[in-house]
């Protein structure tokens, strides 16, 4: 049996959860009392506040507004009772530990946390402590969900519209380049791997497509010479011919001549440039590269698909440069997966382990992940194993919060403020129509105006309170 002092409840997460629950009826007066209310709760949970004879009226009003609510916070479920003039709070631990135990005037085992008033509960009305709920057994077996880059095309789901954009661009009579834009964990790399593995579904056989994948974070592509060497090797593997010598990779003319010979031989070279954002950290190694490849793409010597977190124009602007690419790239953005696609992924993943996904489990995945590929795979993996939604939510939060932090840092200030505004923050102004549209296209805001994940909502509220 654990004590209240052993339970580590994050006050920011508690504040975020309370404010989110109160959002439909939140007034300025109630909002102003939340910090004091949370501070009092945290003190009570740690046994530091004695019972008082008369509760502060403002805190009483906030507690009354929360009467009857059950609010998950981290690994706990806080249930605000209706049988108390200031609200009775019980804490049910949902991560497999014993319920919180604290003795004294204000905190009782399995009982009520009184925010004021008499400490003793009448013996005639006191309910017996509920039995500790049995821990739900974990499912065993192989994890069928991939929380990383999907390299096998049979594990790739959805993205019909985006693939149609790519097909019409690189597979046209005259090929066009494509810029794939998406936040972290939106599936950009997985999409490029699918293009590489299923290129014959995107280009006609007579176009003789030759696909070379390049991860610009790799040491092999640390400069232009390394990039050209990767192309040299990739073309040789796919065609069986060497169109220029490896020793000549640092020379402009052999590279140009080799690409011309490849084109005259009827091949269509398609270069997949992943992690394009990383070039901004090595600009000195890529001087003049953009203009040169722009010219080669214009002459159809190569066709480029670039994957990046920000549009090319914004990337170059952030470096104080003008993008050489804008007029030759068709943009497509990766947002949330459509429900049909991610439902299929979840159903097939559960079935592969001999289980049938329930509606409650689908609702949990939708609530926590909102169709964003990485988080959907993560939520499905966790609920498949743990089954119990409260346990699964606690595990999901622990896994997702570090990724949320990385995602948050990649957003512009305007985008961060738009997310704060979406969860009800009064500290920011309303976003522009353009920013709101972009966040919806990226899947971070749903069509109804809510954030894609209730757990991400907690994260954003914590940012608002700092």
NUVOMAR-930821 format. One record per residue: x, y, z of N, C-alpha, C in turn; residue in three letters. Coordinates in steps of 0.02 Angstrom, whole numbers, plus 50000, padded with zeros to 5 digits. Example, Ala and Ser with C-alpha at 12.3 -4.5 7.8 and 13.67 -1.06 7.14 Angstrom:
<lumbas>
506604971650390506154977550390506604983550390ala 506424988850354506844994750357506455000250394ser 
</lumbas>
This chain:
<lumbas>
500424994150000500005000050000500445006150000unk 500325010849955500765016549948500485022549984unk 500905027150001500685033450032500615038849980unk 500265044150000500165049649953500825052649931unk 501305052749977501945055849959502325051949907unk 502145045349899502485041249849502185042049780unk 501595045049777501265045849712501475052549682unk 501795052349626502055058349594501555060849542unk 501155065649561500665068649516500935075249490unk 500925076149425501195082249395500675087749401unk 500825093249438500335098549446500135101949381unk 500605102349333500435105149268499925100849232unk 500035094249235499565089649203498885089949238unk 498875090649304498255091149341497885097549321unk 498245103149317497925109449296497645108949226unk 498025105949181497795105249112497165100949109unk 497155095549147496575091049146495955094549174unk 496035098349228495465101849257495195107149209unk 495645110949180495435116349134495095113449072unk 495365107849048495045104748989494345102349005unk 494255099449064493595097049083493115102949092unk 493365108449119492935114249133492815118749073unk 493155117349017493145121948960492445124148940unk 491925119748937491265121948915490945127148961unk 491125127149026490805131649073491315136349107unk 491905136749079492445140349112492315147849109unk 492315150849167492275158149173492945160849197unk 493035167349191493655170349215493735169249290unk 493175169449327493215168449399493445161449417unk 493165156449381493375149549394494105148549373unk 494285151149315494965150349291495465153249341unk 495295158849371495765162149417495895157949479unk 495415153549496495495149549557495865142849545unk 495965141149482496265134549468496955133749499unk 497425138649493498085137649524498045136349599unk 497615140149635497565139149707497235132349722unk 496755130449681496415124149691496895118249681unk 497305118749629497805113549616498325113249671unk 498545119149694499035119349748498755116049811unk 498105117249825497795114249884497745106649876unk 497535104449816497495097249804498175093949812unk 498695097049783499365094049787499595093649860unk 499435098849899499625098749969499255093150007unk 498605092549990498205087350022498475080450006unk 498655079549942498895072949922499545071149959unk 499885076149983500505074950019500435075950094unk 499805076850117499665077150189499915083350224unk 499955088950188500255094850219499745100050242unk 499095099150225498595104250241498095101550291unk 498005104750348497495102450396496805104450372unk 496295100950398495615102750381495445109450412unk 495045113350378494825119850403494085119550417unk 493855123950461493145123950478492725126650422unk 492975131750387492575134850334492995135250271unk 492775132050217493165132250155493125139050123unk 493645141250088493615147550051493045147250000unk 492615152249995492045152049949492235150949877unk 492785154149854492975153549783493175146349767unk 493555143249813493755136249802493145131649806unk 492675133449849492065129549854491685129749788unk 491655135549756491305136149692491635131949638unk 492305131849637492655127849588492545120449600unk 492555118449664492435111449680491725109349661unk 491255113849672490555112249653490495111449577unk 490875115449540490855114849467491135108249443unk 491575105249485491875098849467491505092849497unk 490975094149535490625088649568490385083449518unk 490545077149534490335071649491490805070049434unk 491315074149425491775073049369492265067449386unk 492455063749335492995058849341493525060749290unk 494115062649313494615065549269495255061549274unk 495485058449219496125054949220496705059849216unk 497185058849259497795062949259498385058349267unk 498785057749214499365053249218499135046249233unk 499375043449289499185036649307498635036349358unk 498275041949369497745042049419497085043949389unk 496545042049423495885044249406495615048049466unk 495475054449457495225058549512494475059049504unk 494105056749554493375056649551493115061649603unk 492785066849579492505071949623491795069949642unk 491675068449706491025066049728490515071549732unk 489875069549742489325074249747489055074849819unk 489325070949866489025070449932489355074949984unk 489675080249961490065084350007489975091649986unk 489925095950036489815103050020490395106049981unk 490975103049984491535105649944491805100449896unk 491465094849892491695089649845492135084649879unk 492005078449868492425073049894492845070349838unk 493485069549850493945067449798494245060749818unk 494185055849775494535049549787495025048449731unk 495575045349747496095044049698496125036549686unk 496015034449625496085027349609496705026649566unk 497185022949590497795021949552497645016949496unk 497875018349435497695014049379498305011249344unk 498875011149377499475008349345499735002249384unk 499274998849418499464992449448499724992949519unk 499754999049548499974999549618499364999549663unk 499484998949729498924999449776498655006549774unk 498045007149799497755013749801498125018149851unk 498095024649839498445029349883498175028949953unk 498605029250001498415028650072498715034350110unk 498285038050145498545043250190498065043850248unk 498325043850307497895044550366497925051550392unk 497445053450434497425060250460496745063350450unk 496695069650463496045072950463495755073950393unk 496185074650344495935076850279495995071650224unk 496325066250235496435061350181496345054450210unk 495885050650181495735044050208495845038750155unk 496055033050175496155027550129495505025750093unk 495515025350029494945023849987494355028550000unk 494465033750038493905037850059493905044650027unk 493725049550065493635056250038494205060850057unk 494355065350014494815070850029494375076850041unk 494345079250102493905084950117494305091350110unk 494045095850070494395102150059494175107250111unk 493925105050166493695109450219493145106150257unk 492985108750317492435105850355492675100550403unk 492205097150434492385092050483492755086350451unk 493225083550488493635078250459493295071450463unk 492895070550515492615063850526491995062850483unk 491915056950455491325055250418490855051250465unk 490215052750463489755049150507489785041650494unk 489825037850547489895030650540489305027550505unk 488715030650515488115027750486488085028450410unk 488435033350384488405034550312489035032550275unk 489555030950313490195029250281490125022550245unk 490355022350183490335016250143490955012150156unk 490905005650152491505001550161491985002850104unk 492625002350116493115003650062493024998750006unk 493045001149944492964996549887493564991949881unk 493444986249853493984981549842494454984149789unk 495084982749796495564984749744495394981149679unk 495294984949626495104981749563495654976949539unk 495464971149514495974966449491496354969249431unk 496984967849428497384970249372497224966249310unk 497094969849256496934966549193497554963049166unk 497514956649150498124953249125498344956049058unk 498984956349048499254958948985499244953448933unk 499084955548872499124950748817499854949748799unk 500014943848777500684942248755500694940948680unk 501274940548653501344939248581501794944348548unk 501854943848483502274948348444501914954848432unk 502254960348440501964966948427501904967948351unk 501294968548324501214969248252501244976348227unk 501324981148273501304988248254502004991148253unk 502124995748206502794998448193502815005748215unk 503185007248268503255014148290503915016948265unk 503975017148200504575019548166504445019748092unk 504965020348053504895020547981504665013747954unk 504135013747915503865007547886504215006347820unk 504585000847816504984999447756504664994047711unk 504194990247739503874985047700503214987747672unk 503124987647607502514990547578501874987347602unk 501894980847621501284977547644501064980047712unk 501494983747747501314986647812501114994047805unk 501094996447744500945003447731500195004147719unk 499875008947752499145009947746498985017147726unk 498465017747686498195024347671498615028347623unk 498545035047627498905039947586498715039447512unk 498075037847499497865037347429497945043947392unk 497715049447423497755055947390498475058047377unk 498905056947427499595058947420499945054747366unk 499805048347365500105044047313499845045847244unk 499215047947239498965050247175499325056647152unk 499465061147200499855067147184500535065247156unk 500865060447189501525058247167501485054847100unk 500995050547091500925046947028500825051746969unk 500385056646978500255061346923500855065746909unk 501315066546958501895070846949502475067046918unk 502705061646951503295058246926503135053446869unk 502495051646861502315046846810501995050046749unk 501995056746746501695060146689502125059546626unk 501845061946570502225061946507502875065846517unk 502835071446551503425075246571503435075346648unk 503925072246679503905071546752503975078346787unk 503685078746847503745084746888503975082646957unk 504315087146991504585085847058504025086747110unk 504125083547168503625083847221503955085547287unk 503635090047325503845091647392503345088747441unk 503565083847482503145080647532503275084047599unk 502765087147627502835091047688502435087847744unk 502745087247802502385084347859502765085247923unk 502415085647978502735086148043503105079648059unk 503495079848113503805073648136503265068448149unk 503425062248133502995056448147502375056248102unk 502395060048047501825059948001501895054647948unk 502475051347943502555045847895502895047647830unk 503295052947830503635055047768504115049747743unk 504535047147787505025042147766504675035747743unk 504145033847778503785027847757503495028747688unk 503255034747672502985036047606503525035447553unk 504125038147566504665037647518504875030347507unk 504895026447560505065019347552504535015747510unk 503895017647520503375014547480503465016247406unk 503635022647392503755024647323504335020547293unk 504855019747331505435015847307505245008647292unk 504865005547337504704998447329504144997147279unk 503705002047269503135001047224503145006047166unk 503735007547142503795012547089503425010447026unk 503375003947013503025001746953502275002846956unk 502015004347016501315006247022501215013747010unk 501765017447008501735024647002501995027146935unk 502395023246901502665024946835502535019246787unk 502435020846724502345015746673502995011946662unk 502935005646643503525001446634503985004246580unk 503685007046527504085009646472504475015946491unk 504305018946549504685024746572505335022646606unk 505405016146619506025013346647506275017346708unk 505855017846759506045021846818506635018846856unk 507095023046874507665021246917507615025446980unk 507505022247037507395025847099507995025147145unk 508235030847170508785030847218508565034647280unk 508585031347336508395034447400509015037147435unk 508965043347461509515046547496509265049447562unk 509565047347617509425050447682509955055747694unk 509745062047693510225067447698510515068347768unk 510275064447816510585064347882511195059747884unk 511245055447834511795050547832512465053947820unk 512985051147849513655053647837513855052847764unk 513565047947730513735046847660513515052647616unk 513005056247638512755061847598512925068447631unk 513495068747664513685074747702513835080747658unk 513965079547593514115085047547513885082947477unk 513985087447429513755086047360514105080047331unk 514745079347344515115073647317514825067047342unk 514685066747407514395060747435513715059247405unk 513325064547393512665063647363512725060647293unk 513195063247254513295060747186513555053647186unk 513965051847235514205045047240513635040147255unk 513155042347296512575038047310512175037047246unk 512095042247207511745041647144512115036847096unk 512765037647093513175033347050513065026047066unk 513095024347131513025017447152512315014947140unk 511825019147156511135017147148510945015847076unk 511175020147031511035019346960511365013046933unk 511975011846955512345005846932511974999546954unk 511724999447016511374993547042510724992247003unk 510374997646985509714996846954509774995346879unk 510274998046846510324997346773510844992246751unk 511344991046793511894986746774512434990346735unk 512354996946726512845000846688513135006346732unk 513745008246715514075013846749514105019646701unk 513715024746715513645030346668514185035646679unk 514525035446735515125039446745515545036046798unk 516165037446799516625034046844516555036646915unk 516645032246962516595034247033517125039447050unk 517715038847020518255043647034518085050547007unk 517575051046963517395057446933516805060746968unk 516595057847025515985060247058516035067447082unk 516645069847094516725076647117516775081647059unk 516745079046997516815083446939516135084546906unk 515995090746889515335092546863515185089446796unk 515665089746749515515087546682515375080046675unk 515785075646705515615068446700514915066946729unk 514735070246783514075069146813513525071346765unk 513605077346737513115079946689513065075346628unk 513635073446602513645069046543513335062346558unk 513485059646618513205053146637512445053446642unk 512175058746670511445059546675511135060146605unk 511475063546561511215064246492511205057546457unk 511715053446467511725046846437511175042346466unk 511055042946531510515039246563509845041146533unk 509735047646523509105050146495509025047746423unk 509555048146383509515045946313509405038446307unk 509595034746359509475027546359508765025746378unk 508355030846390507645029746404507465028946477unk 507955029946522507815029246593507545035746623unk 507125035046673506875040846711507155040346781unk 507625044646798507945044646864507515048546913unk 507325045146968506925048147021507325047847085unk 507485053647113507905054147173507465055947232unk 507465051847284507075052947344507535055947397unk 507435062147414507865065647463507485066147529unk 507645061847576507325061747642507715066247690unk 507365068747742507675072947794508005079047762unk 507665082247716507955087947680508125093647727unk 507765094247783507905099647831508625099647855unk 508945093847856509615093347884510135097147842unk 509985098647780510455102447739510585109347768unk 510085112047803510165118747832510745119047881unk 510965113347907511525113147954512195112247918unk 512175111247851512795110147814512795114247749unk 512565120347755512495124447695513155125447658unk 513695125847696514345127047664514555121147620unk 514265115147633514435109247593513985108647531unk 513485112947525513005112447470512935119047432unk 513485122747428513475129047392513335127847318unk 512835131347291512675130847221512315124547200unk 512215120047247511895113647231511185114547206unk 510795118747241510095119547223509985121947152unk 510355127047133510285129747065510475124547013unk 511005120547027511235115446980510705110046972unk 510415107647027509915102347022509255105046994unk 509115111347005508535114446974508595114046898unk 509195115646872509305115346800509245108146774unk 509525103446811509495096446790508775093846790unk 508385095946840507685093846843507285097046786unk 507435103246771507095106646716507225103146649unk 507825100446641507995096746580507785089446584unk 507435087546636507175080646646507745075546653unk 508325077846673508875073146686508765069446752unk 508385072446796508195069146858507535072246882unk 507175068346921506555070546953506635069547028unk 506465074647067506605074547138505965074147178unk 505965069947230505455070147282505805071947347unk 505635077647375505955080047436505465079247494unk 505695076547550505285076047611505575080647664unk 505165085047690505395089847740504825091647788unk 505015094447845504515096347894504185102947877unk 504565107347843504295113847825504315114547749unk 503905118847721503945120147649504635122747630unk 504845121447569505515123347547505635130847554unk 505135134747538505215141947543505375144047614unk 505025141147663505155142847733505845140447755unk 506045134647732506705132047750507255136747727unk 507205138847665507715143447639507675150247671unk 507075152647685506995159047720507335158947788unk 507265153247823507575152747890508325153047887unk 508605151547828509335151847818509555158347785unk 509075162947775509235169247742509365168447668unk 509075163247637509185161947566508525161847528unk 508565162247463507985161747420507965154747390unk 507405151347396507355144547370507415144447295unk 507835140047268507895139447195507375134547166unk 506945131747209506545126047188505805127447179unk 505545132847206504825133447214504425132147150unk 504655134547094504245134147033504265127346999unk 504645122547025504655115946992504365110447037unk 504145112247097503905107147143503145107647154unk 502825101847152502135101347172502125099347246unk 501755103047287501735101747359501175097047378unk 501315092347422500795088147453500965087547527unk 500465088347569500565088147641500285081747670unk 500635079147720500415073247756500065075347820unk 499435073547826499065074747887498895068247921unk 498305067947951498095061847984497865056747932unk 497935050347949497665045047907496895045347909unk 496575043547854495845043247855495635037447899unk 495045037947931494825032747978494815025747948unk 494605025247885494575018647854495265015347852unk 495785019247838496455016447832496735014247899unk 496675018647950496975016548013496555011348048unk 495895011248037495485005848064495704999148034unk 495834999047968496064992947936496724990747966unk 497184995447976497834993748005497754990648074unk 497314993548115497224991048183496884984148182unk 496354983448142496004977048138496484971448116unk 496884972848066497334967648041497894966148091unk 498124971348126498644970148177498384965948234unk 497784967448259497494963348312497374956248288unk 497094955648227496934948948201497554944648193unk 498124947748176498734943848168498964940548233unk 498714943148290498884940348354498294936448385unk 497784935348344497214931348367496714935148409unk 496694941748402496234945848441495774949848395unk 495204951748421494744956148386494714962748422unk 494844968148388494834974748419494124976748435unk 494014979548493493344981648514493234988948496unk 492594991048498492444998048485492765002648537unk 492785000348599493105004348652493845005348638unk 494175000148612494885000748596494995005348537unk 494555005048487494595009748431494495016948455unk 494025017848501493905024548528494515027048566unk 494835022648603495445024648639495985026848590unk 496085023048536496595024748487496435031348453unk 495795032348436495605038648404495705044548452unk 495525043648515495575049048564496295051048578unk 496745046148580497435047648598497875049248538unk 497695046648478498145047248420497855051248363unk 497205051348355496895055548304497105054048232unk 497335048048219497525046248151498235048148130unk 498615051548173499315052948157499695046248158unk 500045044448104500315037648098500705035048158unk 501215038648180501635036148234501215034948297unk 500815039948316500425039348377499885034048372unk 499615033048312499125027848302499435020948313unk 500025019848284500375013548295500535012548369unk 500755018048401500935017648472500325016048515unk 499775019548503499165018348543498905011348532unk 498915009048470498685002248455499124997048489unk 499774998148488500244993548520500104993148595unk 499974998948626499884999148699499214996048719unk 498674997848685498014995248705497964987748689unk 498304985448637498314978248622498624974448681unk 499144977148709499494973548763499144974348830unk 498944980548847498704981948915497944981348923unk 497574982048869496844981248869496474986648908unk 496654987648971496304992549013496444999648989unk 495935003648971496055010348943496435015048989unk 496305014649055496645019149101497395017449106unk 497535010949110498245008949110498565010949044unk 498225009648989498505011148923498625018648916unk 498175022648940498255029948934498875032348972unk 498985029549032499575031449070500215029649033unk 500245023649004500835021548966500915025948903unk 500365027348870500395031448810500675038348827unk 500435041248880500665047948900501415047948912unk 501655042948948502375042648963502795041948899unk 502545038148851502915037148789502855043248743unk 502265046348742502135051548692502395058448711unk 502415060048775502595066848795503275069048769unk 503805064848772504445067148743504385068648668unk 503985064748632503885066048561503475072348549unk 502985073548593502605079748589503065085748597unk 503555085148642504005090748654504425092248591unk 504645086948558505025087848495504585090848441unk 503965088448436503495091148388503365098548401unk 503275100348464503145107248483503705111848462unk 504325109748472504905113948456504955115248381unk 504695110648340504725111548267504205116548241unk 503715118248281503185122748259503405129948264unk 503125134048221503255141248226502875144048286unk 503065150148306502725153348363501985154248347unk 501825156048285501125156948265500745150448271unk 501055144848253500725138348257500635136248330unk 501155137448371501095135848442500515139848474unk 500485146248458499945150448486499255148148462unk 499225145748400498585143248374498355137048412unk 498825132748430498645126848470498435128948540unk 498775133748569498575136248635497865139248632unk 497735142848579497075145848570496545140448563unk 496705135148529496225129648517496025126248582unk 496465126148632496285122948695495995127848745unk 495895134048724495545138848766495975143848802unk 496605144448784497045149248818496815156448804unk 496805160448856496635167548849497265171848841unk 497845168648838498475172448836498715173748765unk 498355171248715498565172048645497965174548605unk 498105177548548497575179948504497375174448456unk 496805175348424496555170248378497025169648318unk 497115163648292497585162648236497295165248170unk 497725166348123497495168148056497165162048024unk 496755163347974496425157947938496935153247907unk 497495156047882498005151947849498335147147899unk 498525149647958498855145348008498375139948031unk 497745141748042497255136748063497165131448009unk 497155133547946497085128747891497675123947887unk 498285126647894498885122547891498885117347947unk 498715119348007498705114648064498185109148054unk 497635110948022497125105848007497365101147952unk 497695103847902497965099547848498505094947875unk 498875097247925499395093047955499105087948004unk 498475088648020498145083948066498225085548139unk 498525091348155498615093148225497975095848256unk 497535098648215496885100948238496355097248197unk 495855094548231495315091048197494845096148165unk 494395093548123493925097948088493455101348137unk 493345098448197492905101548246493255106748289unk 493905107948277494275112948314494665110248373unk 494565103948393494945100948447495625098648422unk 496105098048469496745095348450496675087848435unk 497155085148398497085078348373497065073148428unk 497335074648487497395069848541497225073248607unk 496825069848648496685072648714497315072848757unk 497775068148746498405068248783498845074048760unk 498835075448695499195081348670498875087748696unk 498215087648706497885093448736498145094748806unk 498235089448845498535090148912499235093248907unk 499615090948858500295093448848500285100948832unk 499835102948787499805110048768499575114348826unk 499095111848865498885115648924499455116548973unk 499865111448981500445112149025500905117649000unk 500985118248934501385123648905501065130448922unk 500405130848920500055137048933500145139349005unk 500225134649051500265136349121500955138249144unk 501455137549100502145139149120502305146349107unk 
</lumbas>
